[in-house]
Amino acid sequence: MNKIKIFSSLMLLIAMSIGCSKKDGIDSDLSFVNTAAGSNVAKIFDISTDNSGNVKITPTGNGVTSFTVKYGHGTGAAASATVAPGSSTTHSYPEGSYTVTVDATDIAGVTTTTTYPLSLTYKAPEKLSVNIGSDMKVSATALYAHSFLVYYGDVANEVGTPMTANIDASGLATGSGLPAHVYPAGGPYDLKVVALSGGAATTQSIKTLFGFPLTFESTTMNYFFGTFGNVNFSTVANPSSTGLNTSAFVGKYEKTVGAATWSGTYSPLDIPMNFAFGKKIKVLLYNPNPANIGKLLNIELENSIAGTGAQPNGVGVLKAPITKSGAWEELVFDYSTIPAIGASARYGQLVLRFNDAASGTGEIIYLDNFRITN
C-alpha cells in the first residue's frame, strides 16, 4: 500500500512539473505585437482667435506610444515636436496655409504618417482708438493688432511710420513711443493710423487735425472750443458773407449775461501753433453791435512745448480792440512784441477772452480764419 501511495505522489509531481513549465497565458508566439498597429490616428487643431497665430495640436490614436508632429512651418528643432499620447504641442503660425504631418509610432515600432491641412486667416483689429499727445506724439490701442502704421498726411506718397505694440493677455495692443512730429505751414492735414492684424486684414482711423489755420469750413475737423465762466461757443452760418469774409461757416462767441470777467474759451490743438511760420496771429472778427466797439479780444497762448523758446502760461497774452460794427475786420496780434517768446516757439493751446474788464451783458461776436503770418 505504501508503494502505491509513493508511486501516485511521484506521478502527480511529474504532472505538476510539466504543467507549470510555461507561465499562464504566455508562450513564444509574439506575433500579436507585430499586428498591433496604431489605428484611428486623428488630430485636433485648437486655433487661437486673438491673431497670435498660436495653434494647439493634440494628436490622438489607438495603440500609439508616441507622436512626432511636423508643423509645416519653422526650421530646425522649432519645426517639429515629439508628443506623448494625451498631450499637446503649440506652434505660432503666420497667416497662411500649411500642411501638418503627424507620425504615429505604435508599440511594435511601426510608424504611420498622416497629413492634415491647416489654414489661418487673421481677423481685422477691433476697437481702434487713436490718441494725440503733446506736440503730435501719436499713440493708439486696438484689440487683435500686431502693430500700427502712422501716416501724418503732410507729404505726397507717404510711407507709413511703424509703431510697435505691447500686447496684453486680453489681446489689447498698445502702440506708443513715436517722437513729436512738426508739421509744415498750411493744412489742414489728415492723420491716418492703420492697425495691422499680422495678416492681410487691417483697420484704420482717419482724423482731420485741429490746428492753424482755423476756418470752420471742414466737415471732418472737430472744432473744439471748450468754455469756462458762462461763455458759449459754436460753429454757425456766416452772418454777413461779404467783404473780407465770404466763407460759409464761422465761430460764434457769446458772453452770456453775468459771465465772469475771466470767462473764455480754451482749445487744445492737435498741431501746435508754430512761430517758425511767423509771429503774428491774425483773425477775422464780425461785430453786430456798435456797443461792442472798443472792447478787447484777448488771444492767450498756453501749453508751451519745451525746448522751442515758448514761455509758460500767462506770458503770451495780447489784446486787440474791436473797431467796426456790421462788417468783417482783421485783428492782428503781433507776438514779436514779446521778446521772451522765441522765433520757433510752439504752443499747444489757444485761449480766447472777450472784454475781460467787465462781466458779460450778452455780447456776441463772430470769429474766423485764425492763421499765423509774418
C-alpha positions in Angstrom: 0.0 0.0 0.0 2.8 2.4 0.8 4.4 1.7 -2.6 1.2 2.6 -4.3 1.0 5.9 -2.4 4.6 6.8 -3.2 4.1 5.9 -6.9 0.9 8.0 -7.1 2.6 11.0 -5.5 5.6 10.7 -7.9 3.3 10.7 -10.9 1.4 13.8 -9.6 4.6 15.7 -9.1 5.7 14.9 -12.6 2.4 16.1 -14.0 2.6 19.3 -12.0 6.2 19.9 -13.2 5.1 19.5 -16.9 2.0 21.7 -16.4 4.0 24.6 -14.8 6.8 24.7 -17.3 5.2 27.9 -19.0 3.6 30.8 -17.3 -0.1 31.0 -17.8 -1.1 32.9 -20.9 2.4 33.5 -22.3 4.2 31.4 -24.9 6.9 32.1 -27.5 4.4 33.4 -30.1 4.8 37.2 -30.1 3.2 37.8 -33.5 0.4 39.8 -31.9 2.9 42.6 -31.3 3.7 42.9 -35.0 0.0 43.2 -35.8 -0.9 45.7 -33.0 -0.5 48.8 -35.3 -1.8 52.2 -34.1 -5.2 53.0 -35.6 -7.7 55.8 -35.7 -5.0 58.4 -35.8 -6.5 61.9 -35.7 -5.6 65.5 -34.9 -7.2 68.3 -33.1 -6.4 71.9 -34.1 -7.3 74.5 -31.5 -6.7 77.8 -33.3 -6.5 80.9 -31.2 -8.8 83.8 -32.1 -6.6 86.7 -30.9 -4.4 86.9 -34.0 -1.5 85.5 -32.1 -1.2 82.6 -34.6 -1.0 80.1 -31.8 -2.4 76.7 -32.8 -2.6 73.9 -30.2 -2.2 70.5 -31.8 -3.4 67.4 -30.0 -2.9 64.2 -32.0 -4.8 61.0 -31.0 -4.7 57.4 -31.9 -5.3 53.8 -30.6 -2.2 51.8 -29.6 0.2 54.7 -30.2 3.2 55.1 -27.9 4.4 58.5 -29.3 3.7 61.1 -32.0 6.0 63.3 -33.9 4.2 66.5 -35.1 5.8 68.3 -38.0 4.3 71.8 -38.1 4.9 72.6 -41.8 6.5 75.8 -40.7 9.8 76.7 -39.0 13.3 75.4 -39.2 15.5 73.1 -37.2 14.2 72.0 -33.8 11.4 74.5 -34.0 9.9 72.8 -36.9 8.6 69.7 -35.0 7.9 68.2 -31.6 7.5 64.8 -30.0 4.2 64.4 -28.2 3.2 61.7 -25.8 -0.4 60.3 -26.1 -2.9 62.6 -24.4 -0.5 65.6 -24.6 -0.4 68.6 -27.0 2.1 70.9 -28.7 1.6 74.6 -29.6 3.1 76.4 -32.5 2.7 80.0 -33.7 1.9 80.5 -37.4 1.9 83.5 -39.6 -1.3 83.9 -41.6 -1.4 81.3 -44.5 -1.9 77.7 -45.4 0.2 74.8 -44.1 0.4 71.0 -44.1 0.8 69.4 -40.7 2.3 66.0 -40.6 1.8 63.5 -37.7 4.0 60.4 -37.4 2.3 57.9 -35.0 4.5 55.1 -33.7 2.9 52.1 -32.1 4.2 49.5 -29.5 5.7 47.4 -32.3 7.7 50.3 -33.6 5.6 50.7 -36.7 5.1 54.4 -37.8 2.0 55.6 -39.6 2.2 59.0 -41.3 -0.9 61.2 -41.8 -1.0 64.8 -43.1 -3.6 67.5 -42.3 -4.2 70.8 -44.0 -4.2 73.9 -41.8 -5.3 77.4 -42.8 -5.1 80.6 -40.7 -6.8 83.9 -41.5 -6.3 86.7 -39.1 -9.3 88.9 -38.4 -9.3 92.7 -38.7 -8.3 94.5 -35.5 -11.2 95.9 -33.4 -11.9 99.0 -31.3 -9.1 101.1 -32.7 -8.6 104.3 -30.7 -6.1 107.0 -31.6 -4.7 109.5 -29.1 -2.7 112.6 -30.0 -0.5 113.8 -27.1 1.6 116.9 -26.7 3.4 118.1 -29.8 1.8 115.5 -32.1 3.0 112.4 -30.2 0.7 109.7 -31.6 -0.3 106.6 -29.7 -3.1 104.0 -30.3 -4.8 101.0 -28.9 -6.7 98.2 -30.7 -7.8 94.6 -30.0 -6.1 91.9 -32.0 -3.5 94.2 -33.6 0.2 93.2 -34.0 1.5 96.7 -34.8 0.5 100.1 -36.3 1.4 102.3 -39.2 1.1 106.1 -38.8 0.6 108.4 -41.8 0.9 112.1 -40.9 -0.6 113.3 -44.1 1.9 116.1 -44.8 3.9 114.6 -47.7 3.0 113.0 -51.1 3.3 109.2 -51.4 4.0 108.9 -47.7 5.4 105.7 -46.3 3.8 104.8 -43.0 5.9 105.2 -39.9 5.9 101.9 -37.9 4.7 101.9 -34.3 5.3 98.7 -32.4 2.8 97.5 -29.9 2.8 95.9 -26.5 0.0 93.2 -26.3 -1.6 92.2 -23.0 -3.3 89.0 -22.1 -6.6 90.2 -23.4 -5.3 90.8 -26.9 -5.3 94.6 -26.5 -2.4 96.1 -28.4 -1.0 99.5 -27.2 1.2 101.4 -29.7 3.3 104.3 -28.5 6.9 105.7 -28.4 6.8 107.8 -31.6 8.6 111.2 -31.3 7.0 114.6 -31.8 6.0 115.5 -35.3 6.4 119.1 -36.6 4.1 119.9 -39.5 4.9 122.4 -42.3 2.8 125.5 -42.7 -0.6 125.1 -44.2 -3.1 122.4 -43.6 -5.5 121.1 -42.6 -3.9 117.7 -42.5 -5.4 114.2 -42.2 -3.7 111.8 -39.8 -4.2 108.1 -40.6 -3.4 105.3 -38.2 -3.6 101.7 -39.5 -3.9 98.8 -37.1 -2.2 95.7 -38.6 -3.5 92.2 -37.8 -0.3 90.4 -38.8 -2.1 89.2 -41.9 -3.9 90.9 -44.7 -6.8 92.4 -42.7 -6.4 95.9 -41.3 -8.4 98.6 -39.6 -7.8 102.3 -40.0 -8.8 105.6 -38.4 -8.5 109.0 -40.2 -8.7 112.2 -38.3 -8.6 115.8 -39.6 -6.2 117.5 -37.3 -7.2 120.6 -35.3 -4.7 123.4 -35.8 -4.0 126.6 -37.6 -5.3 127.8 -40.0 -8.8 127.6 -38.5 -11.6 128.4 -40.9 -14.6 126.4 -39.6 -15.2 125.0 -43.2 -14.1 121.4 -42.8 -16.8 118.8 -42.4 -14.4 116.3 -40.7 -12.5 118.5 -38.3 -13.7 118.7 -34.7 -13.6 122.4 -33.9 -13.2 122.2 -30.2 -13.7 125.4 -28.2 -14.2 124.4 -24.6 -15.7 127.2 -22.4 -15.5 128.5 -18.9 -17.2 131.2 -16.9 -20.5 131.1 -18.8 -19.4 131.6 -22.3 -21.0 129.8 -25.3 -19.1 128.9 -28.5 -20.5 127.2 -31.6 -20.0 126.8 -35.3 -22.7 128.7 -37.2 -23.5 130.1 -40.7 -21.7 133.3 -41.6 -24.0 136.2 -40.5 -22.5 138.5 -43.2 -20.9 136.7 -46.1 -19.4 139.8 -47.7 -16.3 141.9 -47.7 -13.3 140.3 -46.1 -15.0 137.0 -45.3 -17.3 135.2 -47.7 -16.9 131.8 -46.1 -19.9 129.7 -45.3 -19.3 129.0 -41.6 -17.7 130.9 -38.7 -17.3 130.6 -34.9 -19.9 132.3 -32.7 -18.7 133.6 -29.3 -21.3 134.6 -26.8 -20.5 136.1 -23.4 -23.7 135.5 -21.6 -25.4 137.9 -19.1 -23.4 137.8 -15.8 -20.4 135.9 -17.4 -17.3 136.3 -15.3 -14.6 138.8 -16.3 -12.2 135.8 -16.6 -14.5 133.8 -18.8 -13.5 132.5 -22.2 -12.7 129.5 -24.4 -9.8 127.0 -24.5 -8.8 124.8 -27.4 -6.1 122.1 -27.1 -4.6 121.9 -30.6 -3.6 118.7 -32.3 -1.0 120.7 -34.3 0.7 123.3 -32.1 0.9 126.9 -33.2 4.4 127.3 -34.6 6.0 130.7 -34.7 8.6 129.4 -37.2 6.0 130.3 -39.8 5.6 133.9 -38.5 5.0 135.7 -35.2 1.7 137.4 -36.0 -1.7 135.8 -35.3 -4.4 137.2 -37.4 -8.1 136.6 -37.0 -11.3 137.9 -38.8 -13.9 139.4 -36.4 -17.5 140.4 -37.1 -19.3 142.6 -34.5 -23.1 143.0 -34.9 -23.5 145.6 -32.2 -21.9 149.1 -32.2 -21.9 149.0 -28.3 -19.0 146.5 -28.6 -16.7 148.9 -30.4 -13.6 149.4 -28.3 -14.0 146.2 -26.3 -10.9 144.0 -26.4 -10.4 140.4 -27.7 -7.6 138.5 -25.9 -5.5 135.8 -27.5 -3.6 133.8 -25.0 -1.0 131.1 -25.7 -0.8 128.1 -23.3 0.7 124.6 -23.1 4.2 125.6 -24.2 6.3 123.0 -25.9 9.5 122.5 -24.0 12.8 123.4 -25.8 11.1 125.6 -28.5 11.6 129.0 -26.9 7.9 129.1 -25.8 7.1 130.7 -22.5 4.8 129.5 -19.6 1.1 130.3 -19.4 0.4 133.9 -18.8 3.3 135.3 -20.9 1.9 135.0 -24.4 -1.1 137.3 -23.8 -2.1 140.1 -26.3 -5.2 142.1 -26.7 -6.8 144.0 -29.7 -9.8 146.3 -29.8 -12.9 146.0 -32.0 -13.0 149.0 -34.3 -16.1 148.2 -36.5 -19.7 147.1 -36.4 -21.7 145.4 -39.2 -18.6 144.4 -41.3 -15.8 141.9 -41.0 -12.4 143.3 -39.9 -9.0 141.8 -39.3 -7.4 141.9 -35.9 -3.6 141.4 -35.6 -1.8 140.1 -32.6 2.0 140.7 -33.0 3.9 138.3 -30.8 7.2 139.8 -31.9 6.4 142.5 -29.3 7.1 139.9 -26.6 10.9 139.3 -26.9 10.9 136.4 -24.5 9.0 134.2 -27.0 11.5 132.6 -29.3 11.3 132.6 -33.1 10.4 128.9 -33.3 8.2 128.7 -30.2 5.3 126.2 -30.3 2.2 126.3 -28.2 -0.4 123.6 -27.8 -3.5 125.5 -26.6 -5.3 128.6 -27.8 -7.3 130.6 -25.2 -9.8 133.4 -26.1 -11.3 136.0 -23.8 -13.5 138.9 -24.6 -14.0 142.2 -22.7 -12.3 140.9 -19.6 -12.8 144.3 -18.0 -16.4 143.7 -17.2 -18.9 140.9 -16.6 -21.0 139.7 -19.5 -24.0 141.5 -20.8 -24.9 139.0 -23.6 -22.3 140.3 -26.1 -22.0 138.3 -29.3 -19.1 138.4 -31.8 -18.1 136.1 -34.7 -14.6 134.9 -35.4 -13.0 133.2 -38.4 -9.8 132.4 -40.3 -7.2 132.2 -37.4 -3.7 132.0 -39.0 0.0 132.6 -38.3 1.8 135.0 -40.7 4.8 137.3 -40.8 
